Amino acid sequence: MQIEDLPDADDRTAVAEFSLSFNGYKHFGSFQAAADAANAQRRDTLEDLRNELFMASRGSNHRGDNEFLDVYRELLPFFERLLTSPR
């Protein structure tokens, strides 16, 4: 992943697609494990960030709201930091 892959925070469709391009259930092994990881808000790895956004998106889908966009805006500086820091 590169910084250019991050969607514009004002593009709901692009953020929704990006949020679902990572499957936290599969990565962490279960819904509960993904939820626990998202709730921990570790934000140290791309997987942490992508999972937190994934879970926010799933929650927004169930509630019928756009709260996941606020979560994406909150996470965006963390994504940018991880994607621009030397590896």
Sine and cosine of phi, psi and omega as CSV:
sin_phi,cos_phi,sin_psi,cos_psi,sin_omega,cos_omega
0.00,0.00,0.62,-0.78,0.04,-1.00
-0.82,-0.57,0.30,-0.95,-0.04,-1.00
-0.85,0.53,-0.50,0.86,0.02,-1.00
-0.92,0.40,-0.30,0.95,0.01,-1.00
-0.98,0.18,-0.21,0.98,-0.02,-1.00
-0.97,0.22,0.80,-0.60,0.00,-1.00
-0.96,0.27,0.36,-0.93,0.10,-1.00
-0.90,0.44,0.73,-0.69,-0.06,-1.00
-0.90,0.44,-0.32,0.95,0.01,-1.00
-1.00,-0.04,-0.02,1.00,-0.01,-1.00
-0.98,-0.19,1.00,-0.03,-0.09,-1.00
-0.83,0.56,-0.70,0.71,-0.04,-1.00
-0.89,0.46,-0.71,0.71,-0.01,-1.00
-0.91,0.41,-0.65,0.76,0.02,-1.00
-0.92,0.40,-0.65,0.76,0.03,-1.00
-0.88,0.47,-0.71,0.71,0.02,-1.00
-0.89,0.45,-0.69,0.72,0.01,-1.00
-0.88,0.47,-0.69,0.73,-0.05,-1.00
-0.89,0.45,-0.51,0.86,-0.03,-1.00
-1.00,-0.09,0.06,1.00,0.05,-1.00
-0.99,0.16,-0.06,1.00,0.08,-1.00
-0.83,-0.56,0.76,-0.65,0.01,-1.00
-0.96,-0.29,0.99,-0.16,-0.01,-1.00
-0.89,0.45,-0.54,0.84,0.03,-1.00
-0.88,0.48,-0.72,0.69,-0.01,-1.00
-0.93,0.36,-0.71,0.71,-0.05,-1.00
-0.88,0.47,-0.71,0.71,-0.07,-1.00
-1.00,-0.06,-0.16,0.99,0.11,-0.99
0.99,-0.15,-0.26,0.96,0.02,-1.00
-0.21,-0.98,0.26,-0.97,0.09,-1.00
-0.85,0.52,-0.74,0.67,-0.08,-1.00
-0.89,0.46,-0.67,0.74,0.01,-1.00
-0.90,0.43,-0.65,0.76,0.03,-1.00
-0.92,0.40,-0.66,0.75,0.03,-1.00
-0.90,0.44,-0.69,0.73,0.02,-1.00
-0.88,0.47,-0.69,0.73,0.01,-1.00
-0.90,0.43,-0.67,0.74,0.01,-1.00
-0.91,0.42,-0.68,0.74,0.00,-1.00
-0.92,0.40,-0.44,0.90,0.02,-1.00
-0.94,0.34,-0.40,0.92,0.01,-1.00
0.74,0.67,0.76,0.65,0.00,-1.00
-0.91,0.41,-0.72,0.69,0.11,-0.99
0.87,0.49,0.46,0.89,-0.02,-1.00
-1.00,-0.08,-0.35,0.94,-0.04,-1.00
-0.75,-0.66,0.30,-0.95,0.08,-1.00
-0.88,0.48,-0.58,0.82,0.02,-1.00
-0.90,0.43,-0.64,0.77,0.07,-1.00
-0.86,0.51,-0.75,0.67,-0.04,-1.00
-0.91,0.41,-0.71,0.70,-0.03,-1.00
-0.91,0.42,-0.60,0.80,0.04,-1.00
-0.92,0.38,-0.69,0.73,0.01,-1.00
-0.87,0.50,-0.68,0.73,0.04,-1.00
-0.92,0.39,-0.68,0.74,0.04,-1.00
-0.83,0.56,-0.75,0.66,-0.03,-1.00
-0.92,0.40,-0.61,0.79,0.05,-1.00
-0.90,0.44,-0.64,0.77,0.01,-1.00
-0.91,0.41,-0.69,0.72,0.03,-1.00
-0.88,0.47,-0.67,0.74,0.03,-1.00
-0.89,0.45,-0.69,0.72,0.04,-1.00
-0.88,0.47,-0.63,0.78,0.02,-1.00
-0.87,0.49,-0.68,0.73,-0.01,-1.00
-0.94,0.34,-0.59,0.81,-0.02,-1.00
-1.00,0.09,-0.34,0.94,-0.06,-1.00
0.97,0.25,0.58,0.81,0.01,-1.00
-0.82,-0.58,-0.06,-1.00,-0.01,-1.00
-0.90,-0.43,0.42,0.91,-0.04,-1.00
-0.84,0.54,-0.49,0.87,0.00,-1.00
-0.87,0.50,-0.44,0.90,0.05,-1.00
-0.92,0.38,-0.62,0.78,0.07,-1.00
-0.91,0.42,-0.65,0.76,0.04,-1.00
-0.89,0.45,-0.69,0.72,0.02,-1.00
-0.87,0.50,-0.71,0.71,0.02,-1.00
-0.87,0.49,-0.62,0.79,0.03,-1.00
-0.93,0.38,-0.61,0.79,-0.05,-1.00
-0.99,0.14,-0.35,0.94,-0.10,-0.99
-0.80,0.60,-0.71,0.71,0.04,-1.00
-0.89,0.46,-0.52,0.85,0.03,-1.00
-0.94,0.34,-0.68,0.73,0.08,-1.00
-0.85,0.53,-0.75,0.66,-0.04,-1.00
-0.88,0.48,-0.67,0.75,0.02,-1.00
-0.88,0.47,-0.73,0.68,-0.02,-1.00
-0.92,0.39,-0.57,0.82,-0.05,-1.00
-0.99,0.14,-0.28,0.96,0.00,-1.00
-0.96,-0.29,-0.15,0.99,0.00,-1.00
-0.98,0.19,0.54,-0.84,0.04,-1.00
-0.89,0.45,0.61,-0.79,-0.04,-1.00
-0.98,-0.21,0.00,0.00,0.00,0.00
